[in-house]
Amino acid sequence: MTETTPTIMQNFDSEVSRLIAESRGLDALEALRLFLPSETRLMLLDDNLKMWHFSPLAVFDMWENEQATGDPRNSLYLRGDEIA
């Protein structure tokens, strides 16, 4: 697996953990601890998937879907469902 560059990962780690902290009422470090071991982050780390094309907000949505359903692929951003 080719890994996404550390600079890109640092930006996503910071932005997504900030969104997690805001939505869950956590401090930044606790939010980062939730994000780091997630499947969503592992997918982001895999440069072959090019998930860094998504915004941090979209990646946060994938993480939220992973928390709710166990699979970040349930996010509308990855399912490709049309929004009516």
mmCIF file of the N, C-alpha and C atoms, coordinates in Angstrom:
data_MODEL
# 
_entry.id   MODEL 
# 
loop_
_atom_site.group_PDB 
_atom_site.id 
_atom_site.type_symbol 
_atom_site.label_atom_id 
_atom_site.label_alt_id 
_atom_site.label_comp_id 
_atom_site.label_asym_id 
_atom_site.label_entity_id 
_atom_site.label_seq_id 
_atom_site.pdbx_PDB_ins_code 
_atom_site.Cartn_x 
_atom_site.Cartn_y 
_atom_site.Cartn_z 
_atom_site.occupancy 
_atom_site.B_iso_or_equiv 
_atom_site.pdbx_formal_charge 
_atom_site.auth_seq_id 
_atom_site.auth_comp_id 
_atom_site.auth_asym_id 
_atom_site.auth_atom_id 
_atom_site.pdbx_PDB_model_num 
ATOM 1   N N  . MET A 1 1  ? 0.847   -1.180 0.000  1.00 0.00 ? 1  MET A N  1 
ATOM 2   C CA . MET A 1 1  ? 0.000   0.000  0.000  1.00 0.00 ? 1  MET A CA 1 
ATOM 3   C C  . MET A 1 1  ? 0.889   1.238  0.000  1.00 0.00 ? 1  MET A C  1 
ATOM 4   N N  . THR A 1 2  ? 0.610   2.135  -0.888 1.00 0.00 ? 2  THR A N  1 
ATOM 5   C CA . THR A 1 2  ? 1.267   3.437  -0.886 1.00 0.00 ? 2  THR A CA 1 
ATOM 6   C C  . THR A 1 2  ? 0.499   4.327  0.078  1.00 0.00 ? 2  THR A C  1 
ATOM 7   N N  . GLU A 1 3  ? 1.220   4.993  0.976  1.00 0.00 ? 3  GLU A N  1 
ATOM 8   C CA . GLU A 1 3  ? 0.550   5.819  1.977  1.00 0.00 ? 3  GLU A CA 1 
ATOM 9   C C  . GLU A 1 3  ? 0.430   7.270  1.531  1.00 0.00 ? 3  GLU A C  1 
ATOM 10  N N  . THR A 1 4  ? -0.675  7.879  1.921  1.00 0.00 ? 4  THR A N  1 
ATOM 11  C CA . THR A 1 4  ? -0.896  9.300  1.694  1.00 0.00 ? 4  THR A CA 1 
ATOM 12  C C  . THR A 1 4  ? 0.186   10.083 2.438  1.00 0.00 ? 4  THR A C  1 
ATOM 13  N N  . THR A 1 5  ? 0.630   11.186 1.855  1.00 0.00 ? 5  THR A N  1 
ATOM 14  C CA . THR A 1 5  ? 1.741   11.943 2.437  1.00 0.00 ? 5  THR A CA 1 
ATOM 15  C C  . THR A 1 5  ? 1.415   12.427 3.857  1.00 0.00 ? 5  THR A C  1 
ATOM 16  N N  . PRO A 1 6  ? 2.437   12.503 4.701  1.00 0.00 ? 6  PRO A N  1 
ATOM 17  C CA . PRO A 1 6  ? 2.219   12.961 6.081  1.00 0.00 ? 6  PRO A CA 1 
ATOM 18  C C  . PRO A 1 6  ? 1.592   14.354 6.176  1.00 0.00 ? 6  PRO A C  1 
ATOM 19  N N  . THR A 1 7  ? 1.926   15.233 5.256  1.00 0.00 ? 7  THR A N  1 
ATOM 20  C CA . THR A 1 7  ? 1.350   16.586 5.281  1.00 0.00 ? 7  THR A CA 1 
ATOM 21  C C  . THR A 1 7  ? -0.160  16.536 5.098  1.00 0.00 ? 7  THR A C  1 
ATOM 22  N N  . ILE A 1 8  ? -0.613  15.739 4.153  1.00 0.00 ? 8  ILE A N  1 
ATOM 23  C CA . ILE A 1 8  ? -2.060  15.600 3.912  1.00 0.00 ? 8  ILE A CA 1 
ATOM 24  C C  . ILE A 1 8  ? -2.725  14.947 5.122  1.00 0.00 ? 8  ILE A C  1 
ATOM 25  N N  . MET A 1 9  ? -2.092  13.901 5.646  1.00 0.00 ? 9  MET A N  1 
ATOM 26  C CA . MET A 1 9  ? -2.666  13.210 6.799  1.00 0.00 ? 9  MET A CA 1 
ATOM 27  C C  . MET A 1 9  ? -2.753  14.135 8.013  1.00 0.00 ? 9  MET A C  1 
ATOM 28  N N  . GLN A 1 10 ? -1.741  14.949 8.224  1.00 0.00 ? 10 GLN A N  1 
ATOM 29  C CA . GLN A 1 10 ? -1.749  15.867 9.355  1.00 0.00 ? 10 GLN A CA 1 
ATOM 30  C C  . GLN A 1 10 ? -2.934  16.833 9.248  1.00 0.00 ? 10 GLN A C  1 
ATOM 31  N N  . ASN A 1 11 ? -3.176  17.334 8.047  1.00 0.00 ? 11 ASN A N  1 
ATOM 32  C CA . ASN A 1 11 ? -4.302  18.239 7.839  1.00 0.00 ? 11 ASN A CA 1 
ATOM 33  C C  . ASN A 1 11 ? -5.625  17.536 8.132  1.00 0.00 ? 11 ASN A C  1 
ATOM 34  N N  . PHE A 1 12 ? -5.807  16.336 7.589  1.00 0.00 ? 12 PHE A N  1 
ATOM 35  C CA . PHE A 1 12 ? -7.061  15.615 7.825  1.00 0.00 ? 12 PHE A CA 1 
ATOM 36  C C  . PHE A 1 12 ? -7.208  15.217 9.287  1.00 0.00 ? 12 PHE A C  1 
ATOM 37  N N  . ASP A 1 13 ? -6.130  14.735 9.913  1.00 0.00 ? 13 ASP A N  1 
ATOM 38  C CA . ASP A 1 13 ? -6.202  14.360 11.333 1.00 0.00 ? 13 ASP A CA 1 
ATOM 39  C C  . ASP A 1 13 ? -6.661  15.539 12.174 1.00 0.00 ? 13 ASP A C  1 
ATOM 40  N N  . SER A 1 14 ? -6.093  16.691 11.901 1.00 0.00 ? 14 SER A N  1 
ATOM 41  C CA . SER A 1 14 ? -6.425  17.888 12.662 1.00 0.00 ? 14 SER A CA 1 
ATOM 42  C C  . SER A 1 14 ? -7.868  18.336 12.415 1.00 0.00 ? 14 SER A C  1 
ATOM 43  N N  . GLU A 1 15 ? -8.258  18.412 11.141 1.00 0.00 ? 15 GLU A N  1 
ATOM 44  C CA . GLU A 1 15 ? -9.597  18.919 10.808 1.00 0.00 ? 15 GLU A CA 1 
ATOM 45  C C  . GLU A 1 15 ? -10.707 17.941 11.216 1.00 0.00 ? 15 GLU A C  1 
ATOM 46  N N  . VAL A 1 16 ? -10.520 16.676 10.931 1.00 0.00 ? 16 VAL A N  1 
ATOM 47  C CA . VAL A 1 16 ? -11.568 15.694 11.267 1.00 0.00 ? 16 VAL A CA 1 
ATOM 48  C C  . VAL A 1 16 ? -11.688 15.556 12.781 1.00 0.00 ? 16 VAL A C  1 
ATOM 49  N N  . SER A 1 17 ? -10.564 15.535 13.495 1.00 0.00 ? 17 SER A N  1 
ATOM 50  C CA . SER A 1 17 ? -10.660 15.432 14.957 1.00 0.00 ? 17 SER A CA 1 
ATOM 51  C C  . SER A 1 17 ? -11.310 16.681 15.549 1.00 0.00 ? 17 SER A C  1 
ATOM 52  N N  . ARG A 1 18 ? -11.098 17.849 14.947 1.00 0.00 ? 18 ARG A N  1 
ATOM 53  C CA . ARG A 1 18 ? -11.777 19.067 15.402 1.00 0.00 ? 18 ARG A CA 1 
ATOM 54  C C  . ARG A 1 18 ? -13.288 18.921 15.241 1.00 0.00 ? 18 ARG A C  1 
ATOM 55  N N  . LEU A 1 19 ? -13.714 18.386 14.101 1.00 0.00 ? 19 LEU A N  1 
ATOM 56  C CA . LEU A 1 19 ? -15.143 18.173 13.852 1.00 0.00 ? 19 LEU A CA 1 
ATOM 57  C C  . LEU A 1 19 ? -15.730 17.149 14.830 1.00 0.00 ? 19 LEU A C  1 
ATOM 58  N N  . ILE A 1 20 ? -14.969 16.102 15.116 1.00 0.00 ? 20 ILE A N  1 
ATOM 59  C CA . ILE A 1 20 ? -15.416 15.099 16.090 1.00 0.00 ? 20 ILE A CA 1 
ATOM 60  C C  . ILE A 1 20 ? -15.551 15.749 17.465 1.00 0.00 ? 20 ILE A C  1 
ATOM 61  N N  . ALA A 1 21 ? -14.546 16.533 17.853 1.00 0.00 ? 21 ALA A N  1 
ATOM 62  C CA . ALA A 1 21 ? -14.581 17.197 19.157 1.00 0.00 ? 21 ALA A CA 1 
ATOM 63  C C  . ALA A 1 21 ? -15.800 18.108 19.275 1.00 0.00 ? 21 ALA A C  1 
ATOM 64  N N  . GLU A 1 22 ? -16.062 18.884 18.238 1.00 0.00 ? 22 GLU A N  1 
ATOM 65  C CA . GLU A 1 22 ? -17.212 19.795 18.260 1.00 0.00 ? 22 GLU A CA 1 
ATOM 66  C C  . GLU A 1 22 ? -18.537 19.040 18.334 1.00 0.00 ? 22 GLU A C  1 
ATOM 67  N N  . SER A 1 23 ? -18.656 17.973 17.565 1.00 0.00 ? 23 SER A N  1 
ATOM 68  C CA . SER A 1 23 ? -19.936 17.258 17.521 1.00 0.00 ? 23 SER A CA 1 
ATOM 69  C C  . SER A 1 23 ? -20.190 16.421 18.770 1.00 0.00 ? 23 SER A C  1 
ATOM 70  N N  . ARG A 1 24 ? -19.125 15.960 19.416 1.00 0.00 ? 24 ARG A N  1 
ATOM 71  C CA . ARG A 1 24 ? -19.273 15.080 20.582 1.00 0.00 ? 24 ARG A CA 1 
ATOM 72  C C  . ARG A 1 24 ? -18.991 15.763 21.911 1.00 0.00 ? 24 ARG A C  1 
ATOM 73  N N  . GLY A 1 25 ? -18.591 17.037 21.862 1.00 0.00 ? 25 GLY A N  1 
ATOM 74  C CA . GLY A 1 25 ? -18.279 17.748 23.092 1.00 0.00 ? 25 GLY A CA 1 
ATOM 75  C C  . GLY A 1 25 ? -17.039 17.203 23.792 1.00 0.00 ? 25 GLY A C  1 
ATOM 76  N N  . LEU A 1 26 ? -16.028 16.836 23.010 1.00 0.00 ? 26 LEU A N  1 
ATOM 77  C CA . LEU A 1 26 ? -14.784 16.270 23.544 1.00 0.00 ? 26 LEU A CA 1 
ATOM 78  C C  . LEU A 1 26 ? -13.643 17.259 23.386 1.00 0.00 ? 26 LEU A C  1 
ATOM 79  N N  . ASP A 1 27 ? -12.557 17.003 24.102 1.00 0.00 ? 27 ASP A N  1 
ATOM 80  C CA . ASP A 1 27 ? -11.370 17.813 23.843 1.00 0.00 ? 27 ASP A CA 1 
ATOM 81  C C  . ASP A 1 27 ? -10.669 17.259 22.601 1.00 0.00 ? 27 ASP A C  1 
ATOM 82  N N  . ALA A 1 28 ? -9.761  18.044 22.053 1.00 0.00 ? 28 ALA A N  1 
ATOM 83  C CA . ALA A 1 28 ? -9.126  17.700 20.775 1.00 0.00 ? 28 ALA A CA 1 
ATOM 84  C C  . ALA A 1 28 ? -8.353  16.386 20.826 1.00 0.00 ? 28 ALA A C  1 
ATOM 85  N N  . LEU A 1 29 ? -7.659  16.142 21.918 1.00 0.00 ? 29 LEU A N  1 
ATOM 86  C CA . LEU A 1 29 ? -6.855  14.928 22.026 1.00 0.00 ? 29 LEU A CA 1 
ATOM 87  C C  . LEU A 1 29 ? -7.731  13.684 22.090 1.00 0.00 ? 29 LEU A C  1 
ATOM 88  N N  . GLU A 1 30 ? -8.815  13.766 22.832 1.00 0.00 ? 30 GLU A N  1 
ATOM 89  C CA . GLU A 1 30 ? -9.733  12.635 22.923 1.00 0.00 ? 30 GLU A CA 1 
ATOM 90  C C  . GLU A 1 30 ? -10.378 12.346 21.556 1.00 0.00 ? 30 GLU A C  1 
ATOM 91  N N  . ALA A 1 31 ? -10.723 13.398 20.845 1.00 0.00 ? 31 ALA A N  1 
ATOM 92  C CA . ALA A 1 31 ? -11.301 13.238 19.510 1.00 0.00 ? 31 ALA A CA 1 
ATOM 93  C C  . ALA A 1 31 ? -10.290 12.596 18.556 1.00 0.00 ? 31 ALA A C  1 
ATOM 94  N N  . LEU A 1 32 ? -9.043  13.021 18.644 1.00 0.00 ? 32 LEU A N  1 
ATOM 95  C CA . LEU A 1 32 ? -7.994  12.435 17.805 1.00 0.00 ? 32 LEU A CA 1 
ATOM 96  C C  . LEU A 1 32 ? -7.819  10.957 18.126 1.00 0.00 ? 32 LEU A C  1 
ATOM 97  N N  . ARG A 1 33 ? -7.900  10.611 19.394 1.00 0.00 ? 33 ARG A N  1 
ATOM 98  C CA . ARG A 1 33 ? -7.796  9.201  19.798 1.00 0.00 ? 33 ARG A CA 1 
ATOM 99  C C  . ARG A 1 33 ? -8.925  8.358  19.220 1.00 0.00 ? 33 ARG A C  1 
ATOM 100 N N  . LEU A 1 34 ? -10.068 8.938  19.010 1.00 0.00 ? 34 LEU A N  1 
ATOM 101 C CA . LEU A 1 34 ? -11.183 8.216  18.384 1.00 0.00 ? 34 LEU A CA 1 
ATOM 102 C C  . LEU A 1 34 ? -10.956 8.039  16.885 1.00 0.00 ? 34 LEU A C  1 
ATOM 103 N N  . PHE A 1 35 ? -10.381 9.062  16.256 1.00 0.00 ? 35 PHE A N  1 
ATOM 104 C CA . PHE A 1 35 ? -10.212 9.028  14.809 1.00 0.00 ? 35 PHE A CA 1 
ATOM 105 C C  . PHE A 1 35 ? -9.041  8.149  14.355 1.00 0.00 ? 35 PHE A C  1 
ATOM 106 N N  . LEU A 1 36 ? -7.925  8.198  15.071 1.00 0.00 ? 36 LEU A N  1 
ATOM 107 C CA . LEU A 1 36 ? -6.709  7.513  14.619 1.00 0.00 ? 36 LEU A CA 1 
ATOM 108 C C  . LEU A 1 36 ? -6.874  6.020  14.336 1.00 0.00 ? 36 LEU A C  1 
ATOM 109 N N  . PRO A 1 37 ? -7.556  5.243  15.176 1.00 0.00 ? 37 PRO A N  1 
ATOM 110 C CA . PRO A 1 37 ? -7.662  3.805  14.887 1.00 0.00 ? 37 PRO A CA 1 
ATOM 111 C C  . PRO A 1 37 ? -8.838  3.426  13.975 1.00 0.00 ? 37 PRO A C  1 
ATOM 112 N N  . SER A 1 38 ? -9.537  4.411  13.442 1.00 0.00 ? 38 SER A N  1 
ATOM 113 C CA . SER A 1 38 ? -10.753 4.118  12.672 1.00 0.00 ? 38 SER A CA 1 
ATOM 114 C C  . SER A 1 38 ? -10.442 3.563  11.281 1.00 0.00 ? 38 SER A C  1 
ATOM 115 N N  . GLU A 1 39 ? -11.401 2.818  10.765 1.00 0.00 ? 39 GLU A N  1 
ATOM 116 C CA . GLU A 1 39 ? -11.293 2.311  9.399  1.00 0.00 ? 39 GLU A CA 1 
ATOM 117 C C  . GLU A 1 39 ? -11.301 3.470  8.400  1.00 0.00 ? 39 GLU A C  1 
ATOM 118 N N  . THR A 1 40 ? -12.056 4.515  8.729  1.00 0.00 ? 40 THR A N  1 
ATOM 119 C CA . THR A 1 40 ? -12.097 5.700  7.864  1.00 0.00 ? 40 THR A CA 1 
ATOM 120 C C  . THR A 1 40 ? -10.695 6.261  7.673  1.00 0.00 ? 40 THR A C  1 
ATOM 121 N N  . ARG A 1 41 ? -9.942  6.386  8.763  1.00 0.00 ? 41 ARG A N  1 
ATOM 122 C CA . ARG A 1 41 ? -8.581  6.920  8.660  1.00 0.00 ? 41 ARG A CA 1 
ATOM 123 C C  . ARG A 1 41 ? -7.669  5.950  7.908  1.00 0.00 ? 41 ARG A C  1 
ATOM 124 N N  . LEU A 1 42 ? -7.850  4.659  8.121  1.00 0.00 ? 42 LEU A N  1 
ATOM 125 C CA . LEU A 1 42 ? -7.045  3.679  7.380  1.00 0.00 ? 42 LEU A CA 1 
ATOM 126 C C  . LEU A 1 42 ? -7.300  3.797  5.876  1.00 0.00 ? 42 LEU A C  1 
ATOM 127 N N  . MET A 1 43 ? -8.548  4.038  5.506  1.00 0.00 ? 43 MET A N  1 
ATOM 128 C CA . MET A 1 43 ? -8.874  4.234  4.093  1.00 0.00 ? 43 MET A CA 1 
ATOM 129 C C  . MET A 1 43 ? -8.230  5.518  3.572  1.00 0.00 ? 43 MET A C  1 
ATOM 130 N N  . LEU A 1 44 ? -8.248  6.567  4.381  1.00 0.00 ? 44 LEU A N  1 
ATOM 131 C CA . LEU A 1 44 ? -7.632  7.839  4.006  1.00 0.00 ? 44 LEU A CA 1 
ATOM 132 C C  . LEU A 1 44 ? -6.117  7.681  3.856  1.00 0.00 ? 44 LEU A C  1 
ATOM 133 N N  . LEU A 1 45 ? -5.529  6.856  4.688  1.00 0.00 ? 45 LEU A N  1 
ATOM 134 C CA . LEU A 1 45 ? -4.089  6.613  4.650  1.00 0.00 ? 45 LEU A CA 1 
ATOM 135 C C  . LEU A 1 45 ? -3.659  5.867  3.382  1.00 0.00 ? 45 LEU A C  1 
ATOM 136 N N  . ASP A 1 46 ? -4.565  5.076  2.813  1.00 0.00 ? 46 ASP A N  1 
ATOM 137 C CA . ASP A 1 46 ? -4.268  4.321  1.586  1.00 0.00 ? 46 ASP A CA 1 
ATOM 138 C C  . ASP A 1 46 ? -4.348  5.276  0.388  1.00 0.00 ? 46 ASP A C  1 
ATOM 139 N N  . ASP A 1 47 ? -3.196  5.690  -0.103 1.00 0.00 ? 47 ASP A N  1 
ATOM 140 C CA . ASP A 1 47 ? -3.153  6.678  -1.188 1.00 0.00 ? 47 ASP A CA 1 
ATOM 141 C C  . ASP A 1 47 ? -3.811  6.167  -2.466 1.00 0.00 ? 47 ASP A C  1 
ATOM 142 N N  . ASN A 1 48 ? -3.870  4.859  -2.641 1.00 0.00 ? 48 ASN A N  1 
ATOM 143 C CA . ASN A 1 48 ? -4.505  4.303  -3.846 1.00 0.00 ? 48 ASN A CA 1 
ATOM 144 C C  . ASN A 1 48 ? -5.997  4.629  -3.911 1.00 0.00 ? 48 ASN A C  1 
ATOM 145 N N  . LEU A 1 49 ? -6.616  4.861  -2.754 1.00 0.00 ? 49 LEU A N  1 
ATOM 146 C CA . LEU A 1 49 ? -8.048  5.186  -2.727 1.00 0.00 ? 49 LEU A CA 1 
ATOM 147 C C  . LEU A 1 49 ? -8.318  6.660  -3.030 1.00 0.00 ? 49 LEU A C  1 
ATOM 148 N N  . LYS A 1 50 ? -7.289  7.506  -2.908 1.00 0.00 ? 50 LYS A N  1 
ATOM 149 C CA . LYS A 1 50 ? -7.402  8.944  -3.206 1.00 0.00 ? 50 LYS A CA 1 
ATOM 150 C C  . LYS A 1 50 ? -8.523  9.622  -2.421 1.00 0.00 ? 50 LYS A C  1 
ATOM 151 N N  . MET A 1 51 ? -8.721  9.193  -1.183 1.00 0.00 ? 51 MET A N  1 
ATOM 152 C CA . MET A 1 51 ? -9.792  9.788  -0.374 1.00 0.00 ? 51 MET A CA 1 
ATOM 153 C C  . MET A 1 51 ? -9.505  11.226 0.002  1.00 0.00 ? 51 MET A C  1 
ATOM 154 N N  . TRP A 1 52 ? -8.255  11.665 -0.153 1.00 0.00 ? 52 TRP A N  1 
ATOM 155 C CA . TRP A 1 52 ? -7.930  13.059 0.153  1.00 0.00 ? 52 TRP A CA 1 
ATOM 156 C C  . TRP A 1 52 ? -8.565  14.017 -0.851 1.00 0.00 ? 52 TRP A C  1 
ATOM 157 N N  . HIS A 1 53 ? -9.210  13.481 -1.885 1.00 0.00 ? 53 HIS A N  1 
ATOM 158 C CA . HIS A 1 53 ? -9.980  14.340 -2.797 1.00 0.00 ? 53 HIS A CA 1 
ATOM 159 C C  . HIS A 1 53 ? -11.254 14.855 -2.108 1.00 0.00 ? 53 HIS A C  1 
ATOM 160 N N  . PHE A 1 54 ? -11.701 14.137 -1.082 1.00 0.00 ? 54 PHE A N  1 
ATOM 161 C CA . PHE A 1 54 ? -12.869 14.573 -0.318 1.00 0.00 ? 54 PHE A CA 1 
ATOM 162 C C  . PHE A 1 54 ? -12.474 15.677 0.659  1.00 0.00 ? 54 PHE A C  1 
ATOM 163 N N  . SER A 1 55 ? -13.429 16.456 1.064  1.00 0.00 ? 55 SER A N  1 
ATOM 164 C CA . SER A 1 55 ? -13.176 17.483 2.079  1.00 0.00 ? 55 SER A CA 1 
ATOM 165 C C  . SER A 1 55 ? -13.115 16.819 3.460  1.00 0.00 ? 55 SER A C  1 
ATOM 166 N N  . PRO A 1 56 ? -12.515 17.499 4.441  1.00 0.00 ? 56 PRO A N  1 
ATOM 167 C CA . PRO A 1 56 ? -12.535 16.962 5.801  1.00 0.00 ? 56 PRO A CA 1 
ATOM 168 C C  . PRO A 1 56 ? -13.966 16.736 6.311  1.00 0.00 ? 56 PRO A C  1 
ATOM 169 N N  . LEU A 1 57 ? -14.898 17.567 5.887  1.00 0.00 ? 57 LEU A N  1 
ATOM 170 C CA . LEU A 1 57 ? -16.294 17.381 6.299  1.00 0.00 ? 57 LEU A CA 1 
ATOM 171 C C  . LEU A 1 57 ? -16.861 16.068 5.753  1.00 0.00 ? 57 LEU A C  1 
ATOM 172 N N  . ALA A 1 58 ? -16.525 15.728 4.516  1.00 0.00 ? 58 ALA A N  1 
ATOM 173 C CA . ALA A 1 58 ? -16.982 14.466 3.935  1.00 0.00 ? 58 ALA A CA 1 
ATOM 174 C C  . ALA A 1 58 ? -16.340 13.281 4.665  1.00 0.00 ? 58 ALA A C  1 
ATOM 175 N N  . VAL A 1 59 ? -15.061 13.395 4.989  1.00 0.00 ? 59 VAL A N  1 
ATOM 176 C CA . VAL A 1 59 ? -14.377 12.326 5.728  1.00 0.00 ? 59 VAL A CA 1 
ATOM 177 C C  . VAL A 1 59 ? -14.992 12.190 7.126  1.00 0.00 ? 59 VAL A C  1 
ATOM 178 N N  . PHE A 1 60 ? -15.342 13.310 7.735  1.00 0.00 ? 60 PHE A N  1 
ATOM 179 C CA . PHE A 1 60 ? -16.039 13.267 9.028  1.00 0.00 ? 60 PHE A CA 1 
ATOM 180 C C  . PHE A 1 60 ? -17.364 12.523 8.885  1.00 0.00 ? 60 PHE A C  1 
ATOM 181 N N  . ASP A 1 61 ? -18.103 12.765 7.811  1.00 0.00 ? 61 ASP A N  1 
ATOM 182 C CA . ASP A 1 61 ? -19.355 12.051 7.578  1.00 0.00 ? 61 ASP A CA 1 
ATOM 183 C C  . ASP A 1 61 ? -19.103 10.544 7.456  1.00 0.00 ? 61 ASP A C  1 
ATOM 184 N N  . MET A 1 62 ? -18.033 10.169 6.790  1.00 0.00 ? 62 MET A N  1 
ATOM 185 C CA . MET A 1 62 ? -17.684 8.749  6.677  1.00 0.00 ? 62 MET A CA 1 
ATOM 186 C C  . MET A 1 62 ? -17.390 8.165  8.054  1.00 0.00 ? 62 MET A C  1 
ATOM 187 N N  . TRP A 1 63 ? -16.652 8.929  8.884  1.00 0.00 ? 63 TRP A N  1 
ATOM 188 C CA . TRP A 1 63 ? -16.347 8.477  10.234 1.00 0.00 ? 63 TRP A CA 1 
ATOM 189 C C  . TRP A 1 63 ? -17.630 8.327  11.047 1.00 0.00 ? 63 TRP A C  1 
ATOM 190 N N  . GLU A 1 64 ? -18.530 9.286  10.953 1.00 0.00 ? 64 GLU A N  1 
ATOM 191 C CA . GLU A 1 64 ? -19.813 9.216  11.660 1.00 0.00 ? 64 GLU A CA 1 
ATOM 192 C C  . GLU A 1 64 ? -20.597 7.966  11.231 1.00 0.00 ? 64 GLU A C  1 
ATOM 193 N N  . ASN A 1 65 ? -20.591 7.675  9.937  1.00 0.00 ? 65 ASN A N  1 
ATOM 194 C CA . ASN A 1 65 ? -21.273 6.475  9.456  1.00 0.00 ? 65 ASN A CA 1 
ATOM 195 C C  . ASN A 1 65 ? -20.613 5.211  9.978  1.00 0.00 ? 65 ASN A C  1 
ATOM 196 N N  . GLU A 1 66 ? -19.297 5.237  10.067 1.00 0.00 ? 66 GLU A N  1 
ATOM 197 C CA . GLU A 1 66 ? -18.586 4.094  10.639 1.00 0.00 ? 66 GLU A CA 1 
ATOM 198 C C  . GLU A 1 66 ? -18.997 3.884  12.093 1.00 0.00 ? 66 GLU A C  1 
ATOM 199 N N  . GLN A 1 67 ? -19.122 4.965  12.856 1.00 0.00 ? 67 GLN A N  1 
ATOM 200 C CA . GLN A 1 67 ? -19.521 4.856  14.256 1.00 0.00 ? 67 GLN A CA 1 
ATOM 201 C C  . GLN A 1 67 ? -20.947 4.331  14.387 1.00 0.00 ? 67 GLN A C  1 
ATOM 202 N N  . ALA A 1 68 ? -21.831 4.767  13.507 1.00 0.00 ? 68 ALA A N  1 
ATOM 203 C CA . ALA A 1 68 ? -23.247 4.389  13.588 1.00 0.00 ? 68 ALA A CA 1 
ATOM 204 C C  . ALA A 1 68 ? -23.522 2.990  13.040 1.00 0.00 ? 68 ALA A C  1 
ATOM 205 N N  . THR A 1 69 ? -22.809 2.611  11.966 1.00 0.00 ? 69 THR A N  1 
ATOM 206 C CA . THR A 1 69 ? -23.149 1.354  11.284 1.00 0.00 ? 69 THR A CA 1 
ATOM 207 C C  . THR A 1 69 ? -22.022 0.335  11.270 1.00 0.00 ? 69 THR A C  1 
ATOM 208 N N  . GLY A 1 70 ? -20.814 0.773  11.648 1.00 0.00 ? 70 GLY A N  1 
ATOM 209 C CA . GLY A 1 70 ? -19.666 -0.126 11.604 1.00 0.00 ? 70 GLY A CA 1 
ATOM 210 C C  . GLY A 1 70 ? -18.909 -0.095 10.295 1.00 0.00 ? 70 GLY A C  1 
ATOM 211 N N  . ASP A 1 71 ? -19.403 0.681  9.316  1.00 0.00 ? 71 ASP A N  1 
ATOM 212 C CA . ASP A 1 71 ? -18.761 0.711  8.004  1.00 0.00 ? 71 ASP A CA 1 
ATOM 213 C C  . ASP A 1 71 ? -18.813 2.118  7.410  1.00 0.00 ? 71 ASP A C  1 
ATOM 214 N N  . PRO A 1 72 ? -17.637 2.742  7.187  1.00 0.00 ? 72 PRO A N  1 
ATOM 215 C CA . PRO A 1 72 ? -17.643 4.086  6.603  1.00 0.00 ? 72 PRO A CA 1 
ATOM 216 C C  . PRO A 1 72 ? -18.194 4.108  5.185  1.00 0.00 ? 72 PRO A C  1 
ATOM 217 N N  . ARG A 1 73 ? -18.255 2.973  4.537  1.00 0.00 ? 73 ARG A N  1 
ATOM 218 C CA . ARG A 1 73 ? -18.760 2.906  3.158  1.00 0.00 ? 73 ARG A CA 1 
ATOM 219 C C  . ARG A 1 73 ? -20.262 3.150  3.077  1.00 0.00 ? 73 ARG A C  1 
ATOM 220 N N  . ASN A 1 74 ? -20.922 3.239  4.235  1.00 0.00 ? 74 ASN A N  1 
ATOM 221 C CA . ASN A 1 74 ? -22.348 3.560  4.258  1.00 0.00 ? 74 ASN A CA 1 
ATOM 222 C C  . ASN A 1 74 ? -22.616 5.053  4.093  1.00 0.00 ? 74 ASN A C  1 
ATOM 223 N N  . SER A 1 75 ? -21.565 5.852  4.057  1.00 0.00 ? 75 SER A N  1 
ATOM 224 C CA . SER A 1 75 ? -21.707 7.287  3.836  1.00 0.00 ? 75 SER A CA 1 
ATOM 225 C C  . SER A 1 75 ? -22.220 7.541  2.421  1.00 0.00 ? 75 SER A C  1 
ATOM 226 N N  . LEU A 1 76 ? -23.082 8.543  2.283  1.00 0.00 ? 76 LEU A N  1 
ATOM 227 C CA . LEU A 1 76 ? -23.578 8.908  0.951  1.00 0.00 ? 76 LEU A CA 1 
ATOM 228 C C  . LEU A 1 76 ? -22.437 9.288  0.007  1.00 0.00 ? 76 LEU A C  1 
ATOM 229 N N  . TYR A 1 77 ? -21.331 9.783  0.571  1.00 0.00 ? 77 TYR A N  1 
ATOM 230 C CA . TYR A 1 77 ? -20.191 10.173 -0.247 1.00 0.00 ? 77 TYR A CA 1 
ATOM 231 C C  . TYR A 1 77 ? -19.552 8.980  -0.945 1.00 0.00 ? 77 TYR A C  1 
ATOM 232 N N  . LEU A 1 78 ? -19.685 7.798  -0.356 1.00 0.00 ? 78 LEU A N  1 
ATOM 233 C CA . LEU A 1 78 ? -19.087 6.611  -0.938 1.00 0.00 ? 78 LEU A CA 1 
ATOM 234 C C  . LEU A 1 78 ? -20.119 5.702  -1.603 1.00 0.00 ? 78 LEU A C  1 
ATOM 235 N N  . ARG A 1 79 ? -21.346 5.742  -1.134 1.00 0.00 ? 79 ARG A N  1 
ATOM 236 C CA . ARG A 1 79 ? -22.392 4.888  -1.729 1.00 0.00 ? 79 ARG A CA 1 
ATOM 237 C C  . ARG A 1 79 ? -22.783 5.366  -3.117 1.00 0.00 ? 79 ARG A C  1 
ATOM 238 N N  . GLY A 1 80 ? -22.765 6.662  -3.319 1.00 0.00 ? 80 GLY A N  1 
ATOM 239 C CA . GLY A 1 80 ? -23.131 7.201  -4.627 1.00 0.00 ? 80 GLY A CA 1 
ATOM 240 C C  . GLY A 1 80 ? -24.631 7.341  -4.833 1.00 0.00 ? 80 GLY A C  1 
ATOM 241 N N  . ASP A 1 81 ? -25.410 7.243  -3.753 1.00 0.00 ? 81 ASP A N  1 
ATOM 242 C CA . ASP A 1 81 ? -26.855 7.439  -3.891 1.00 0.00 ? 81 ASP A CA 1 
ATOM 243 C C  . ASP A 1 81 ? -27.136 8.862  -4.315 1.00 0.00 ? 81 ASP A C  1 
ATOM 244 N N  . GLU A 1 82 ? -28.158 9.013  -5.119 1.00 0.00 ? 82 GLU A N  1 
ATOM 245 C CA . GLU A 1 82 ? -28.566 10.360 -5.504 1.00 0.00 ? 82 GLU A CA 1 
ATOM 246 C C  . GLU A 1 82 ? -29.419 10.959 -4.397 1.00 0.00 ? 82 GLU A C  1 
ATOM 247 N N  . ILE A 1 83 ? -29.206 12.218 -4.141 1.00 0.00 ? 83 ILE A N  1 
ATOM 248 C CA . ILE A 1 83 ? -30.025 12.924 -3.154 1.00 0.00 ? 83 ILE A CA 1 
ATOM 249 C C  . ILE A 1 83 ? -31.183 13.581 -3.897 1.00 0.00 ? 83 ILE A C  1 
ATOM 250 N N  . ALA A 1 84 ? -32.394 13.240 -3.504 1.00 0.00 ? 84 ALA A N  1 
ATOM 251 C CA . ALA A 1 84 ? -33.578 13.744 -4.190 1.00 0.00 ? 84 ALA A CA 1 
ATOM 252 C C  . ALA A 1 84 ? -33.922 15.135 -3.733 1.00 0.00 ? 84 ALA A C  1 
# 
